[in-house]
Amino acid sequence: MKVVAFLILCSATVALADDFKTVQGKEYKNVTVSRVEPDGIVLKSKSGISRVYFVELPKEVQERFHYNPAIASAYSAQQTVNQATMAVARRGQSIEVISHGGQVDINQHLAFGSVTVVDFHADWCGPCRRLSPSLEQMARSDPEIALRKIDIVNWRTAVVQQFNIHSIPQVNIYNRSGQLVGTVVGVDFDQVKRYVTQAKSSS
């Protein structure tokens, strides 16, 4: 309940464009506080979204957002538990659509311990429709592979800008520890399989 009360309290403190500087000297210019959490703030700018922990910020900023170390510590511990639970749950989900054009934190969707294949596609893309069944069959038949599908919707969406997508289908392959092993643009399922084999052995 304390965390909920904290979030309600801080919803009124979210400001318009602002500047922040960490105790290490890193600057965030002309940013908007899009979300306040017990252990930090989420900043939005033209270049993207950043998360800054309160322990990185000066005391006056901590006080401005009513930072409470005890509540922050409890919140961080709960977030760690939640992420671990989600990671375990996702291992059982071989195929999952994770975005319809919106920005996505890919690290939240990687199946750590397995190879993750991320398919950037769109419903109107003919080559995507040709490649998709092969990717889905591969994920269903191999328990070591998790398929994450990102529908770009169109060329103007946030996820296109985030991952600098210029052509689809595009397939990114990540190893068991979440490192990008390779990217395949176009319908080249054999190259995807080669990267998957490499990803299995490189982690």
Summary of the structure (lengths in Angstrom):
residues: 203
radius of gyration: 19.9
end to end distance: 40.7
largest distance: 56.0
contacts: 576
relative contact order: 0.11
helix: 39%
strand: 29%
